[in-house]
Every structure is written in C-alpha cells, then in structure tokens.
Amino acid sequence: MSKADDNKAVVGRWFTEFWGKDVNLAVIDEIAAPDMLLKYSLHEPRRGRADIKAFMTDFRAAFPDLNFWGTADLIAEGDYVVGQWEGGGTHTGAAFADFLVGYEALPAATGRKMHFTGTTVLKVVDGKIVEEIGLDDGLTAMTQLGLITAA
C-alpha cells in the first residue's frame, strides 16, 4: 500500500472507533500520538491522550448515542488526510459544558437532538495521528441544543 493508503486506513479506523457509534477508547493509545492535538470550533482544543480520552468520555456521557460517520471518500496527500462527515446525538445524559467560552452549560438530560456536518484535516506521521483539526457547523448544533436562538 502507498503512504496515502496507509494514512487513510489509520484515519478510517479513527473515525470508526473513536467517532463512530461504539467508541473504543483504547484506539487513542494505539493510533494517537502521545501529544496529539484535537481541535474543533465547538470545543476548547485538547492535547494529549489523557485529555482526548476525558473529552470523549464526557461527550458520550452527555450524548450516549453520539455517532459520526463519513459522507465522502477520504482524500490523502503526504501526511494529511481530509474527511467530510455528519452526525450527532441526543442529550439524554449528564450536563455538558465543554463548549467554547460564551456558551452556557447544557443541563442534564434535556432530550434535545443535534445533527450537523463538518470537514476534518488529520495529520498522520509514522502511523500515528498527530493532529485533528476540524471545522464543524457549530451554529446548527448550538441552535438545535437550545443554547442559542435563531434570529
């Protein structure tokens, strides 16, 4: 396989096991670099395996049915892989306050649903993800969750 194919296989596994319906937190130790950066527009940036595990543990405690999936073929060039996705979940769990400054916390079990899309660029070096930087439609998610209101 080519480097591009190898990197797409790593990212495909990450999308399935980290972001997919059934999370496998062990995948973080297996294919995330020790100081990996995870950065999306909705959340404070996370760095390192422990911080990323804590983020996903809290996210899934608040949204037990959380699920994201790819909507197009992955594109790879050099160390970079780009993916388009959609997903979301229903807030039936714990309160959740992991939003950027300016958003209020979501109280426990609101029953509100979010469904949104995004594009992510991941950097893979020697089979490990060193960064995942995404742009998501946070405005849609925040509106659906009732944290901001549409004009």
Helices and strands as residue ranges (DSSP letters): H 3-17, H 26-31, E 32-40, E 46-47, H 49-62, E 67-70, E 75-77, E 80-90, E 113-125, E 128-136, H 138-144
